[in-house]
Amino acid sequence: MKILIVEDEPVLNKSIVDYLSSQQYLCETVSNYRDALDKTECYHYDCIVLDLMLPDGDGLRLLQALKKNGKTDGVIIISAKADVEDKITGLSLGADDYLGKPFHLPELSVRVAAIIRRRTQQGNNLVQFEEITVDAQARAVTINGTELMLTPKEYELLLYFIVNKNRVLSKNTIAAHMWGDDMDIADNYDFIYAHIKNLRKKLVQAGADDYIQSVYGMGYKFAHR
């Protein structure tokens, strides 16, 4: 799952990145309004951790931009401002939660997980597609009740496919979701093909049907054949 941290305090920014990364989230980070706006216009995030007080603009403006652009990224506001009006405004503009500074990193992680769960899994930890079951809380996959061992990237790829079942996902979209900024250093998408090939092999060997379809010239789709 991909997280964008919008926080201009370097120490706090790094602390959030380090902790959420340890919880298996893919984290990208910016420290100002302009870079945050550019990021959200180019990419989709499962959750945005948003500070309201930025050096070049108010975080509430970013919420307004997200709403105007029809974006559905989850948002949790973090702010040292104790103004109830700002909290109400933020929530009314589409933020999912509000956490006052200072806060404990485990609490932030729990709230981020809750937002992602509500938005992508309707509050259910179990994501099901035919004989495949993904336990998002335990980060475990079973095929017909038997556990399937996957690498962290294979797990994220499978969950992303299932959440977006029956949709054609371009290689660029998959790369942006799975590798974030690191996708820019790749000369081609061979690394995506390798991960998909390995995931498909493991699923089929475990007794699942082959749901990963190559869509010529477009990308991949997870669906019945």
N, C-alpha and C positions, 0 to 999 in steps of 0.2 A: 504494500500500500504506500502511496506517495504523498508526502507531506511537504507543504511550503511554510517555512518559518519567516515571518516578517517582523524583525526585531532589530532595533538600531544599537542596543547595548551589546558590545562584542562579547563580554564575559557570559551574559545570560544567553545570548544567541548560541554560543558554543556549547554551553551546558545543556540547552534544550536539544541541540543536534546530537550531542554525544549520548544523551539518555534515550531519546527516541530511536536512534540508530541501534542501540543495544537491545531495543524491543522489536527489532527486525523491520522497522519502517525505513523507507527510502526517503531521505531528507534533502531538500534543497533550501537555500537560505538567501535572503536579501535583507538590506538594511534601510531601504527608503521606499517611498511611495511609487516613484517612477519605475524602478526595477520590478516592484511587486505588480504593478499594472501590466508591464510588458510580459511578465511570466504568466499571469492569469489569462491574458489574451491569447497566448500561444499554446498553453498546456492546460490539461485538466488535473486537478488534485483531489485526492480523497478527503483531505482536510487541510485547511489553512489556519495556522496559528498566527493571529494578527494583533500586533500592538497598535493602539490608537494614536500614540504620540510619536510621529515620525518626523525626521528633520525637514522634509520637503512637502509635508501634507498630512492631513488628518486621516487616520485609518478608516473612519466612517465614509470617506470619499471612495475608498476602494470597495466597500460594501455596496455603495450606490452604483459603482461601475459594474460590479458583478451582476447586480440585479438588472441593470439596463441591458447588459449583454446576454441575459438569459442563462447565466452560468449557474450550475447546481453544486459547485464545490461546497463541502461542509466547512463551516467557519467557527472557530472558537476565539473570542476576543480575550486578550490578556492586557491588563492595564493597571497602572498605579493610580489612575483617577478614580476617586470614590463617588463621582457624580452619578446619582441614580438616573438622571435624565439621559446621560450618555449610554448607560446600560440599556434603558428602555429603547432609545433610538437605535442602538446597535441590533438588538433583538428584533425590532420591528422592520429593520432593513434586511433581515434574513440571516443574521448570525444564529448559530445553534446553541451557543453557550457563552458564558462570561465568567472569567476567572480573574480575581483581583490579585495584584502583586503585593507582597511576595507570596509565592505559592511553592508547594512541594512538587518536584518533578514527577513522582509516581501518581499524584493526583491529576496532573496534566495528562499523563499517559492514559489513565483510566477514562478521562473525559474524551480524549481523542478517539479511543477505541469505541466508546459508546456512540459517538457521532457517526463514525464509519459504519458501525453495526446497524444503526437505525436507518441510515441512508441506503446502504447496499443490500442489507439482509432483513429489513423490516423487523429488527430487534431479535431475530433468531440466530443463534450461534451456528446452527447447522445449515449448510447450503447443499441442496440436493439436485442432482441431475441424473435421472434414471438410476443405474446401479452405483453411481459415484456419490459419496457423501464427504463433504468438507466440514470439519469442525474448526471454525474460524478462531475460537478462543484457544483451543489446544494446538492449533496449526497442524492438524492431523487429517489424513485422507484415508478413506476405506473404500474398497471395491467389494460389493456384496458382503459387507461386514468384516472383510479381512484388511488389515492395515497395509497401506502402500507407502514405501519409503521413497521420499522425494528430496531433492536438494532444495534449499530455500528459494532459489530462482524458479525451479520447476513448480514448487508449491504456489508461488505468486502468479506464475503464468497460468496454471490450471484454474485458480480462483478467478483471475481476470477473465479467462475464457467463459467460465460458467456464469459469472455475473452478467456478461455481455453475450450470452448465448443467442444464436440465430442472427447475430450482427456481423457484418464483414469488418474486420479490423485490419487496417493497413499496417505494413511493417513499421512505418514511421510512428504510428500510434502506439504499437506494442513497445517499440524501443523507448519512446518518450515515457511511457508508464513504468516500464520495468527498470530502466537505467537512468532516467532523468538527464541531467547535464552531461553525464558520461557518454551518452549516445553520440555526442557531437565529435568524439575523437575516432569514431569508427569510419573506415573507408567504405564499408559495405554492410550488408545485413546477414552475413554468414553466421554470425554468433546467434542470431535469432533462430535461423534454420536449425542450428545444432541443438539448441534448447528444445525446440518443438519436436525434432526428431527423437530426442531422448525421452521426452515426456510421452509422446505417442507410443513408443516402444514399451515403456513401463506400464502404461494403461492397458494396452492390448495383452501383454504377457500376464497381467493380473486378472484378466477375464472381462475387461470392459470392451465395449464396441469402439471402433475407431471413429470418434466424433470430430476430429480435427480435419477440416477440409481446406485444401489449397484453392483459392479463388484466383484464377490466372489474371495477372496484371493488377491485382487489387490487394491481396493479402490472405487472411485466413478467417475461417468461420467455424465456430463450435456448434454443431447441430447434427440431427439425424441425417443419414445419407438417403 
